[in-house]
Amino acid sequence: MIPLLLVLLLAVILFSVGFAVKVLWWIAIAVLVLWLLGFLMRGTTASGGRGRWYRW
């Protein structure tokens, strides 16, 4: 009985980790899209005295 419970617990843990990793991938893709949009919307021309698109 104990080995069966351990296998079921392991399956639940692995399922949870897989779900969390999948969610993190979607968050990473969303952040990448937002960063690219910000990069394209700001442009690289010298507007306001700054010729670079990054702030540092």
N, C-alpha and C positions, 0 to 999 in steps of 0.2 A: 504493500500500500504506500509506503513512504517513497520508494523510487518513482512510482507513478505520479505522486504529487510533485516531486522534484522536477520531473520531466515537464509536467504541465506548467509549473512555475517558470521554468526556463523558457518554454514556448511563449508565455505571456511577456516575459522580460524582453526576449528577442523581438517580438512583434512591436512592443512599445518603442524600442530603440529604432527599429526600422521606420516606424511612423514618424518619430521625431526627426530622424535624418532626412526623410522626404520633405517634411515641413521646412526644415532649415534650407534645403535646396531651393524651395519655392521662394523663401524670404531672400536668399542670396540673388536669385534671378530678378526679383522685384527691385532690390537695391541697385543692381547693375543697370537695369533699365532706367531708373530714376537718375542715376549718375550720368548715363549717356545722354539723356534728355537735357539735363543741366549743362552738360558739356556743349551740346549742339545749340541750345538756346542762348547761352552766354556768348559764344563766338570767341574768336581769337584775335579780333581787331582791337586796336588801342582805343577803348572807350572809357572815358573818365580817368585817363592817365595810366591805366593798367593794360598792358599788352598781353598778359598771360591769363589763362582761364582759371588757374588755381590761385588760392589766396595766400599761400605761404611762400 
